[in-house]
Every structure is written in C-alpha cells, then in structure tokens.
Amino acid sequence: MRYYHPFEPVVFEDSKILILGSFPSIKSFEDNFYYAHPKNQFWPILSEIFSMPADTKEQKIELLKKNKIALWDSAKSCEREGSSLDSNLKNCEVNDFRSFLIKYPNIKAIFFTGRKAEALFKKHFKDISLPLILLPSPSPAYAVMKKEDKLKRYRELLFKYLKEEK
C-alpha cells in the first residue's frame, strides 16, 4: 500500500542543519509528529544534549527552533508492508530538496538518522555539495550501539556544525 508523508518539515529561516529520517513510523502517523515511537531515542538524545524538555510536540518544536535544527524525511511517499522498519519501505518518491535548500540557504549540513534516509537522498541528489553526515540510528531496532554512545556521537557531530559549546 502507498503511503504519503502526513506532515510538513519543521524548519526555520535560521536553521543551520537539516536532520533527515527516512519516512514516518506507524506511531508517528498516529501522533502526527516525527519520532513518536516511545522507544525511539531521538527526542531523549536531543533533550539531553540541549538541556531542554522534549515531552510535548510544542517542546520538541521549541528545542529545534532554539538550536537552529530543521527536521524532515527523505521520502515523500512510499509503499510499506508490515512494520515501520526501513527495510519495509519500497518504491520511495523523495522530497524536493533542491527547492527546499534554495528556500532555506542557511542550512550548512545534512544529517541522516539512518542508512535508508542517507541512501534515498544520495541516490537523487548527487549534485548537492553540503556535508552529508550519518548519525547512529535512534531506532530501538539499532541495538548495536548503547544510548550513551549514540548521545556522545550526536553531540560531537551536531556541535561541529552548530558551532556551539554545550
């Protein structure tokens, strides 16, 4: 069955970095926001790095805004059978990142929260010359790395491009 991305990117005029996932999980569709699965570590990691709460949708948006982070997904639509695993995403249509980056010229780097998001982007946008950085997946399915190690890596990579010490 083909699914279409249910919500807009979270982005601000002064966003410096763009973080891309692959496509919203089933739980994110239900909650109408990014990384909604309760075991996903994305929001707890960002909350700890930036010392800001990320319990409500409003708090999450404020965290992104204050720290100049844009958030979106690589896929605009796709076919999905079964669970929310990236391996179940097929025949993906990607979002228009050329227009997006023209509209938001302050974005200086693009981060990916998984290999599927990275592969979709790189396949269709070989000509975009911004730094492209793979973060450890915040998914509970990616258990190879402990949360503390993911946290350390996120902090190191994000601050390199945000030019802030936290």
C-alpha positions, 0 to 999 in steps of 0.5 A: 500500500502507498503511503504519503508523508502526513506532515510538513518539515519543521524548519526555520529561516535560521536553521543551520542543519537539516536532520533527515529520517527516512519516512514516518513510523506507524506511531508517528502517523498516529501522533502526527509528529516525527519520532513518536515511537516511545522507544525511539531515542531521538527526542531523549538524545536531543533533550539531553544534549540541549538541556531542554524538555522534549515531552510535548510536540510544542517542546520538541518544536521549541528545542529545534527552533532554539538550536537552529535544527530543521527536521524532515524525511527523505521520502515523500511517499512510499509503499510499506508492508508490515512494520515501520522498519526501513527495510519495509519501505519500497518504491520511495518518491523523495522530497524536493530538496533542491527547492527546499535548500534554495528556500532555506540557504542557511542550512550548512549540513545534512544529517541522516538518522539512518542508512535508508534516509542517507541512501534515498537522498544520495541516490537523487541528489548527487549534485548537492555539495553540503556535508552529508553526515550519518548519525547512529540510528535512534531506532530501538531496532539499532541495538548495536550501539548503547544510548550513551554512545549514540548521545556522545556521537550526536553531540560531537557531530551536531556541535561541529556544525552548530558551532556551539559549546554545550 
